[in-house]
């Protein structure tokens, strides 16, 4: 991974973005949401922030084994897709 | 010593094959496979005997053992922690039937990918006692294993860039000294005397004002640790089996009975997972979500140059930058920094992190600016939510997990092996590792050494 495509700003260098956390399973309780991780090798669903750009919060789906970015959306919806 | 003899058979073109089978070919050179028996103890006397005995006296460090049907303990992962655990199970607890199963090669993972630094300069009591136990073991490890691991107490220097940094380092140093661990807080003048190559008064973006120095910290040759433990364990009868991936755990009546592997089913009384960055996958395999995320941590080494740095420098600079740098005995400058900062199993490092690490290194030692980077690589680290390890049972009473070593697994290998072997053999965790239980996340007894909250990375 050398760049991510921000739905608002377009493709930008990875260093503009900050990883925040991986998202738990949808039905997880408070403890699981904070501490437990899904650890799938084929899919990681994450929150990132475009701190060096629009500062938008991003929902990123990646394959952590190949490094391929599968999809990026603004968390609140919208953007220039 | 005997000159290596030319052997036509090694010149043959080998068919395309995996790395591991290439390595096996290398280990089993003609003239060596036929010899059996224990590996000779290294000594001056052995050198003399080898000279008289001729070719074939020295054996492979560990032999490619056949996988048996059943074991007392199966250790998954032939890295530093797995091999050390197996070694102590065999030596200290007299277990005869122990196997170490390795997906790839001995030392393929983080034990061969770290920056070789050992130290015990931790703040929290639970951590500094454990890491100090490890540092004491490093001091005698070459003798214990009968294998030179090249422990070099060259000092670890944590640099301070501000009064605030000095206060934080003084606090950590005082905590260490109260625990009987050596620590010296150095003002600028003392630091200049200890490390003249640093030239701390040079024009810099961020002025250095002092440092916390642990003189007994330093470096250990990482590959030698993997090889030394594998050899010592093998000599005690431990089966070190490479190219054998564990794919599942079988259980009956709430007790694990064995492991499924790519070489068939193996029965085991007890199972130990020491799989570093792949522990998260093991949690998934056993249906237990773990407070672990797998991140990449990269390192790099320069071309070998004449000695320019006699100690280990750790430099954390504003803007989330970090560089730690030492010079190997071969002359390469070994450097590392922060993790890449997001979950990944790729074993690749991000380019801008490499750039940042080199920036820091060149700022500390401007004279190395023209030196070329020879190699760069990454390891998969098992980051826990408080940056402290997990040594506990996992789902079943007879399944043990030794993981969560984050960016600090290498330095703890000797203590972890001894303590974890005791845990596995007796069923009771020694006091030294009681704080590393998995339930601490639920009960709130976190060991947040970094003070960063429940995140695996520094934000």
Interface residues (C-beta under 8 A of the other chain):
Chain A: X1 X2 X13 X14 X15 X18 X19 X20 X21 X22 X31 X32 X34 X35 X36 X37 X38 X39 X40 X41 X44 X46 X48 X62 X64 X65 X66 X67
Chain B: X280 X281 X283 X284 X289 X290 X291 X292 X293 X294 X341 X342 X343 X344 X345 X346 X348 X350 X351 X352 X385 X441 X442 X454 X455 X457 X459
